[in-house]
């Protein structure tokens, strides 16, 4: 069975958690990349000390990244791509011992594609607090212990600060474009507001101007799923003597998130009320196909992500508010005058189209005026990872300006 299948596929045969473990073993305590693991295509830069908005200090911070294409002599052909919540730096390439999944934007990045690596130097860092090589809760502190519960609270702005230090280390003072989808779109917005003049173009895809109460509430349920797992141990589980991490809590958080990544109509059309076993749920012992789908991907997720990192990144997303300290959302967005693609998905029930319309309405540089560019798709929030032809067309349009 191929355990690197895309997130929209799953085994056609009914599978229980016990069967999953029998096939590929119990999940590791953490799915984070750790020093000593196969490096794969990762590169690393030390960015020094990072002081958070709350005044906490992360000494000797490191950013893991991947790059595609060549940086030219003038250093003016770089494009920065920010990843989504559970993404990482692996934009293109196969799953290998160093990379648990295939590249998540392989149809967008490459020779002759929308982000043309024959022309541009594409760079994708794993954000600060992530778990695929950048400094995060699963990383070792200066004393050689995992940060765990002691890892500082981060905001989106803290992560963008770290990314700016990363860009400085690479020697890139100005990007051709800064692009981000979902959580990455939050980073893209903050990049322009925090460092105006350091990019020529901006792409904000399926991201809001501010995390709403509804979204924070949905996030809370995911966070509590992890915190309520006895194996979480208050965030200090890395050296648990039984070798068990908060797998159940993390898998449940992933199940909850997946329900918001796809539209209700797509899930209904895809699964309906079909069951995925020889026994009907009405007779006991069976389960619906959608339950098996969620279980499969929840369990798979525990093998490539860290529970503490999930908490850190979700809490950072909760902090997102472009208007904070800037006179409100409208006043903040009014500062963005460079060409800006605001791409929204009408079927998105996580970050709804109204949020993208609000960004477009108050951003003078919006390509399509006061209304976000529409990506019509039945796939909901995940459409920006699936509808690559349309996304590629819009990015090509932005880069042509």
C-alpha positions in Angstrom: 0.0 0.0 0.0 1.3 3.4 -1.0 1.4 5.6 2.2 2.5 8.6 0.2 -0.7 8.9 -1.7 -2.2 12.4 -2.1 -4.4 13.7 0.7 -7.5 13.2 -1.3 -7.0 9.5 -1.7 -7.2 6.6 0.7 -7.3 2.8 0.7 -10.3 1.2 -0.8 -10.4 -1.5 1.8 -11.6 -1.0 5.3 -8.7 -0.5 7.6 -8.5 -0.1 11.4 -5.9 1.7 13.4 -4.6 -1.7 14.6 -4.2 -2.9 11.0 -2.5 0.3 10.1 0.1 -0.2 12.9 0.5 -3.8 11.9 1.5 -2.7 8.4 3.8 0.3 9.1 4.3 0.1 12.9 3.4 2.4 15.7 3.8 6.1 15.0 7.0 7.6 16.3 6.8 9.8 19.4 7.0 12.8 17.0 6.7 13.0 13.3 9.2 15.9 13.2 12.3 15.8 11.2 15.2 15.5 13.7 18.9 16.0 13.4 20.4 12.8 12.3 17.5 11.9 10.0 18.1 11.8 6.2 18.5 15.4 5.0 16.8 14.9 1.6 16.7 18.2 -0.3 16.8 20.4 2.7 19.3 23.2 3.3 19.8 25.0 6.5 20.8 28.5 7.6 21.5 29.9 11.0 19.7 33.2 11.5 20.9 34.0 15.0 18.7 35.2 17.8 15.0 35.9 17.3 13.1 38.0 19.9 9.4 37.5 19.8 6.7 40.2 20.1 6.2 39.0 23.7 9.9 39.5 24.5 10.9 35.9 24.6 14.2 34.9 23.0 15.0 32.0 20.7 18.8 31.9 20.5 20.7 30.3 17.6 17.5 29.9 15.5 17.7 27.8 12.3 15.6 27.9 9.2 15.3 24.8 6.9 14.5 25.5 3.3 14.5 24.2 -0.2 15.3 26.1 -3.4 14.6 25.5 -7.0 16.4 27.2 -9.9 19.4 29.5 -9.7 19.8 32.9 -8.1 21.2 35.2 -10.7 24.2 37.4 -10.3 22.1 40.5 -9.6 20.1 38.5 -7.0 16.8 39.9 -8.3 15.0 36.8 -9.6 14.0 35.2 -6.3 10.4 34.3 -5.4 9.5 33.5 -1.8 6.8 30.9 -1.2 5.2 30.5 2.2 3.6 27.2 3.0 0.3 26.3 4.7 -0.2 25.0 8.2 0.8 21.4 7.6 3.0 22.1 4.6 6.8 22.5 4.5 9.6 23.4 2.2 9.2 20.4 -0.1 7.5 22.1 -3.1 8.6 19.6 -5.7 10.2 16.1 -5.6 9.2 12.6 -4.7 8.7 11.2 -1.2 12.0 9.8 0.0 13.5 8.8 3.4 14.2 12.5 3.9 10.7 13.7 2.8 7.6 12.0 4.1 5.4 13.3 1.2 5.7 14.2 -2.4 6.1 17.9 -3.2 2.9 19.8 -2.5 3.1 22.2 -5.5 4.9 20.1 -8.1 2.5 21.2 -10.9 3.2 24.9 -10.2 7.0 24.9 -9.7 9.4 23.7 -12.4 10.9 24.4 -15.8 8.3 26.1 -18.0 5.7 26.1 -15.3 4.0 29.1 -13.6 6.9 29.5 -11.2 9.5 28.8 -13.9 12.7 27.5 -12.4 14.5 28.2 -15.7 13.8 31.9 -15.0 13.3 32.3 -11.3 15.0 31.2 -8.1 12.2 29.7 -6.0 12.8 29.5 -2.3 10.5 27.9 0.3 11.4 28.0 4.0 9.9 25.9 6.7 8.5 28.5 9.1 9.9 29.1 12.5 8.1 26.8 14.9 7.6 24.2 12.2 8.8 20.6 12.4 10.6 19.9 9.2 14.1 21.3 10.0 13.4 24.8 11.3 13.7 25.6 15.0 10.6 24.5 16.7 9.3 22.7 19.9 10.9 19.4 18.8 14.3 21.0 18.2 17.1 20.9 20.8 17.6 24.0 22.9 21.1 25.3 23.7 21.4 22.8 26.6 20.6 19.9 24.3 17.0 19.2 25.4 13.9 19.4 23.3 12.2 22.7 23.8 8.8 21.0 24.3 6.5 23.1 26.5 9.2 25.8 26.9 9.1 26.8 23.3 8.0 30.5 23.1 4.6 31.5 21.8 4.9 32.8 18.3 2.8 35.2 16.2 2.6 35.3 12.4 4.7 38.5 12.7 7.4 36.6 14.7 7.6 34.1 11.9 7.9 36.8 9.3 10.7 38.4 11.3 12.5 35.1 11.2 11.9 34.8 7.4 13.4 38.3 6.9 16.5 37.3 8.7 16.6 34.2 6.6 16.3 36.3 3.4 19.1 38.5 4.7 21.3 35.5 5.2 20.7 34.4 1.6 21.6 37.8 0.4 18.2 38.6 -1.1 17.0 42.1 -0.3 14.0 42.2 -2.7 11.9 39.4 -4.1 10.2 39.3 -7.5 7.2 38.0 -5.7 6.1 36.8 -2.3 3.4 34.1 -2.5 1.4 32.2 0.2 -1.7 30.1 0.5 -3.8 29.6 3.6 -1.5 30.2 6.6 1.1 31.2 4.0 -1.2 33.9 2.8 -1.1 35.4 6.3 2.7 35.5 6.1 2.6 37.0 2.7 0.4 39.9 3.9 2.6 40.5 6.9 5.7 40.4 4.7 4.6 43.4 2.7 3.3 45.3 5.7 6.3 44.7 7.9 8.9 45.0 5.1 7.5 47.3 2.4 9.7 47.5 -0.6 11.1 44.0 -0.2 8.9 42.5 -2.9 7.7 43.6 -6.3 4.5 41.6 -6.3 2.3 39.8 -3.8 0.0 36.8 -4.0 -2.5 36.0 -1.2 -4.3 32.8 -1.8 -7.3 31.5 0.4 -6.3 33.6 3.4 -8.1 36.1 5.6 -7.2 39.6 6.7 -7.9 38.5 10.3 -8.6 35.2 12.1 -12.2 35.4 13.1 -13.9 34.2 16.3 -15.4 31.3 14.4 -12.0 30.2 13.1 -10.4 30.6 16.5 -13.2 28.5 18.0 -12.7 25.7 15.5 -9.0 25.8 16.2 -9.6 25.5 19.9 -11.3 22.2 19.4 -8.2 20.9 17.5 -5.8 22.2 20.2 -7.8 20.6 23.0 -7.8 17.3 21.2 -4.0 17.3 21.5 -3.9 18.7 25.0 -6.4 16.2 26.3 -4.4 13.2 25.1 -2.7 11.7 28.2 0.4 11.0 26.1 0.9 14.8 25.5 2.3 15.1 29.0 2.0 18.8 29.1 4.1 19.1 26.0 7.1 17.1 27.3 6.7 13.8 25.7 9.8 13.4 23.6 11.6 11.1 26.1 8.5 9.3 27.3 9.7 5.9 28.6 6.9 4.0 26.8 7.8 5.6 23.5 4.2 6.8 23.0 3.5 10.3 21.8 0.1 12.1 21.6 -0.9 10.2 18.5 -4.6 10.0 19.1 -4.9 13.7 19.9 -2.9 14.8 16.9 -4.8 12.4 14.6 -8.2 13.8 15.9 -7.0 17.4 15.3 -6.2 16.4 11.8 -9.6 14.8 11.3 -11.3 18.0 12.5 -9.1 20.1 10.2 -9.8 18.0 7.1 -13.5 18.5 7.5 -12.9 22.2 6.9 -10.4 21.8 4.0 -13.0 20.3 1.7 -16.5 21.6 1.0 -19.5 19.7 2.4 -20.9 19.2 -1.2 -17.6 17.6 -2.3 -17.6 15.2 0.7 -21.3 14.3 0.2 -20.8 13.7 -3.5 -17.6 11.7 -2.9 -18.7 9.5 0.0 -22.4 9.9 0.5 -23.6 7.4 3.0 -21.6 4.5 1.7 -19.9 2.3 4.2 -16.4 0.8 3.8 -16.8 -2.7 5.1 -18.8 -5.8 4.5 -21.0 -5.0 7.4 -23.4 -2.1 7.5 -23.0 0.4 10.4 -26.7 -0.3 11.1 -25.7 -3.9 11.9 -22.7 -2.9 14.1 -19.1 -3.5 13.4 -18.9 -1.4 10.2 -18.2 2.2 9.4 -19.0 4.8 6.8 -16.5 5.4 4.1 -15.9 9.0 5.2 -15.0 7.8 8.7 -12.4 5.5 7.2 -11.1 8.4 5.1 -10.6 10.6 8.1 -9.1 7.9 10.2 -6.6 7.0 7.5 -5.4 10.5 7.0 -5.4 11.3 10.7 -3.2 8.3 11.4 -0.9 9.1 8.4 -0.5 12.6 9.7 1.1 11.5 13.0 4.0 10.1 11.0 5.0 13.4 9.5 4.1 16.1 12.0 4.8 17.0 15.6 2.0 17.7 18.1 3.7 20.6 19.8 4.5 22.2 16.4 0.8 21.9 15.5 -0.1 23.8 18.6 2.5 26.4 18.0 1.5 27.0 14.4 -2.3 27.0 15.1 -1.8 29.5 17.9 0.3 31.7 15.5 -2.6 31.6 13.1 -5.0 32.7 15.8 -2.8 35.8 16.3 -3.3 36.9 12.7 -4.8 40.4 12.4 -3.3 42.7 9.8 -5.0 45.7 11.5 -3.4 45.2 14.9 -1.4 48.3 15.9 -2.0 49.8 12.4 -5.3 51.6 12.8 -7.5 48.6 11.8 -7.7 46.3 8.8 -8.8 48.9 6.2 -5.9 51.3 7.2 -3.4 48.5 7.1 -4.4 47.1 3.7 -4.5 50.6 2.2 -0.7 50.5 2.5 -0.4 47.6 -0.1 -0.1 49.4 -3.4 2.1 46.9 -5.3 0.5 44.4 -7.7 -1.4 42.0 -5.6 -3.2 38.8 -6.5 -6.0 38.1 -4.0 -7.3 34.6 -4.9 -10.4 33.3 -3.1 -12.4 30.1 -3.3 -16.2 30.4 -3.1 -16.6 26.9 -1.8 -14.0 27.4 1.0 -15.6 27.0 4.4 -12.4 27.5 6.4 -11.3 31.0 5.2 -14.4 32.1 3.4 -14.5 34.2 0.2 -15.8 37.2 2.2 -12.3 37.5 3.8 -10.6 37.6 0.5 -13.1 40.2 -0.8 -12.3 42.3 2.2 -8.6 42.2 1.4 -9.2 43.1 -2.3 -11.6 45.9 -1.4 -9.1 47.8 0.7 -5.8 46.9 -1.2 -5.1 49.5 -3.8 -2.8 47.1 -5.7 -5.5 44.3 -6.1 -5.4 43.0 -9.6 -9.2 42.7 -10.0 -10.2 45.7 -8.0 -12.5 45.5 -5.0 -13.5 41.8 -5.5 -11.1 38.9 -5.0 -10.3 36.8 -8.1 -12.5 33.7 -8.0 -11.2 30.1 -8.1 -14.4 28.2 -8.7 -14.0 24.7 -7.5 -15.9 22.0 -5.6 -12.9 21.2 -3.5 -13.2 23.9 -0.9 -10.1 25.3 0.8 -7.8 22.6 -0.7 -8.6 23.8 -4.2 -5.4 25.9 -4.3 -3.4 22.6 -3.9 -5.6 20.8 -6.5 -6.7 23.2 -9.2 -3.1 23.8 -10.4 -3.9 24.9 -13.9 -6.1 27.8 -12.7 -3.7 28.7 -9.9 -0.9 28.6 -12.4 -2.7 30.9 -14.8 -3.3 33.5 -12.1 0.3 33.4 -10.9 1.5 33.8 -14.5 -0.7 36.8 -14.8 0.7 38.4 -11.7 4.3 37.8 -12.8 3.7 39.3 -16.2 3.0 42.7 -14.6 
